Amino acid sequence: LRATKMQASASSAQAAQLSELSVNIKKDLTTISSDMVREYGKAAKSLLKNSGTHDQVMQSVRLLSSHEATILSTQDLLKQMRSLCTDLKLHVDQTEKSLQDVQKLDDLLIETEIAARGTQPSSSSSSSSSSSSSSSSSSSSSSSSSS
């Protein structure tokens, strides 16, 4: 159970890392995108000042608009990543709750087994008590493995 708890906490840590990674990627892409837009704006201004050719300006505008679609698709991908991180966090929380429930069941089984041992007759039939004890142990281990 300790290993399972450690796995759950590791999953929670991974979800946090994914969320942080998503935010960092978004910041980096936003910075790169804004730098690209500024550079293309500067290039367009330079072309307007230094060139009388309308075609070059149109090419720059087309190039800038093609990058706009890329930026929008990147934003959509970041939204999907955020949604996936939220889903992962939900699954981690559900797993942690399930592990807590398993721990409670395990504690109850141990208490039941201790109580059952305390109420068994010890002197009259030791062989029957040992066989019922072993069947009790096997039933409790089979029930804990099925949960």
Sequence and secondary structure as in RCSB ss.txt:
>XXXX:A:sequence
LRATKMQASASSAQAAQLSELSVNIKKDLTTISSDMVREYGKAAKSLLKNSGTHDQVMQSVRLLSSHEATILSTQ
DLLKQMRSLCTDLKLHVDQTEKSLQDVQKLDDLLIETEIAARGTQPSSSSSSSSSSSSSSSSSSSSSSSSSS
>XXXX:A:secstr
 HHHHHHHHHHHHHHHHHHHHHHHHHHHHHHHHHHHHHHHHHHHHHHHHH   HHHHHHHHHHHHHHHHHHHHHH
HHHHHHHHHHHHHHHHHHHHHHHHHHHHHHHHHHHHHHHHHHHHS SSS HHHHHHHHHHHHHHHHHHHHH 
